[in-house]
Amino acid sequence: MFKVTLEHENLHISLCSLQAVSQLLCVVMPKYAKHFIGLLESMVKVPLKALEVDDESILEDSLVEFNAMADAEPKFFKNNFGDLFEVFKQIITKSDILNKTIRHQPIEFLT
């Protein structure tokens, strides 16, 4: 269910699904978090798609969720940190983002 909604053509639905996964990861016991790792690729597509269509609101909201997940379950991203760095580097280096706090969100995630 999450994979389908994370990859939905409607970006708002994808964001809601990302928020739901984030909430689950924030409350689930760490040993169960590994069951969500298969969703990571679909999860990363949400901010990338928002960046592609210049939807700064959804981009910022999705990055906030990544930071919340990293705070709650930092080991979840450990094995994919290099890939996530490359993805978030695209956001950090994009110079035409009007909201400067958006570019700060990936930096917060990576630190």
NORSUL-V664623 format. One record per residue. RES is the residue in one small letter. PHI is phi in radians with two decimals (NA if undefined). PSI is psi as a letter, one per 40 degrees, with the letter a starting at -180 (NA if undefined). OMEGA is omega in radians with two decimals (* if undefined). Layout:
# NORSUL-V664623
res->{RES,RES}
phi->{PHI,PHI}
psi->{PSI,PSI}
omega->{OMEGA,OMEGA}
This chain:
# NORSUL-V664623
res->{m,f,k,v,t,l,e,h,e,n,l,h,i,s,l,c,s,l,q,a,v,s,q,l,l,c,v,v,m,p,k,y,a,k,h,f,i,g,l,l,e,s,m,v,k,v,p,l,k,a,l,e,v,d,d,e,s,i,l,e,d,s,l,v,e,f,n,a,m,a,d,a,e,p,k,f,f,k,n,n,f,g,d,l,f,e,v,f,k,q,i,i,t,k,s,d,i,l,n,k,t,i,r,h,q,p,i,e,f,l,t}
phi->{NA,-1.11,-1.05,-1.13,-1.34,-1.12,-1.75,-1.11,-1.16,-1.43,-1.12,-1.16,-1.16,-1.06,-1.11,-1.06,-1.15,-1.07,-1.11,-1.17,-1.09,-1.05,-1.10,-1.12,-1.14,-1.33,-2.03,-1.33,-1.13,-0.89,-1.17,-1.60,-1.07,-1.07,-1.21,-1.68,-1.06,-1.16,-1.58,-1.00,-1.05,-1.19,-1.13,-1.20,-1.14,-1.12,-1.15,-1.14,-1.17,-1.11,-1.12,-1.08,-1.69,1.01,-1.71,-1.15,-1.14,-1.21,-1.04,-1.10,-1.08,-1.20,-1.19,-1.05,-1.14,-1.08,-1.16,-1.12,-1.15,-1.15,-1.18,-1.35,-2.49,-1.07,-1.22,-1.01,-1.68,-0.94,-1.26,-2.02,-1.05,-1.07,-1.14,-1.14,-1.02,-1.11,-1.15,-1.24,-1.09,-1.06,-1.30,-1.07,-1.53,-1.27,-1.47,-1.66,-1.31,-1.27,-1.47,-1.16,-1.20,-1.11,-1.20,-1.35,-1.00,-1.14,-1.10,-1.09,-1.10,-1.32,-1.77}
psi->{d,d,d,d,d,d,e,i,d,h,d,d,d,d,d,d,d,d,d,d,d,d,d,d,d,e,e,i,i,d,e,e,d,d,e,e,d,e,e,d,d,d,d,d,d,d,d,d,d,d,d,d,e,f,g,d,d,d,d,d,d,d,d,d,d,d,d,d,d,d,d,d,g,d,e,d,e,d,e,e,d,d,d,d,d,d,d,d,d,d,d,d,e,h,e,e,h,d,h,d,d,d,d,d,d,d,d,d,d,e,NA}
omega->{-3.11,-3.12,-3.13,-3.10,3.06,-3.11,-3.14,-3.14,3.10,-3.06,3.10,3.09,3.10,3.12,3.12,3.10,3.09,3.11,3.12,3.10,3.12,3.13,3.10,-3.14,-3.14,-3.10,-3.09,3.07,-3.08,-3.11,3.11,-3.12,-3.10,3.12,-3.12,-3.05,3.10,3.13,-2.99,3.13,3.12,3.12,-3.11,3.13,-3.10,3.11,3.12,3.12,3.10,3.10,-3.11,-3.10,3.11,3.06,-3.05,3.14,3.13,3.09,-3.14,3.14,-3.14,3.11,3.06,3.12,3.10,3.11,3.11,3.12,3.14,3.09,-3.07,-3.06,-3.06,-3.14,-3.12,-3.05,-2.98,-3.07,-3.10,-3.04,-3.14,3.11,3.13,3.08,-3.13,3.13,-3.08,3.08,3.10,-3.13,-3.11,-3.05,3.14,-3.00,-3.08,3.05,-3.07,-3.10,-3.06,3.12,3.10,3.14,3.11,-3.09,3.12,3.09,3.10,3.13,-3.04,-3.10,*}
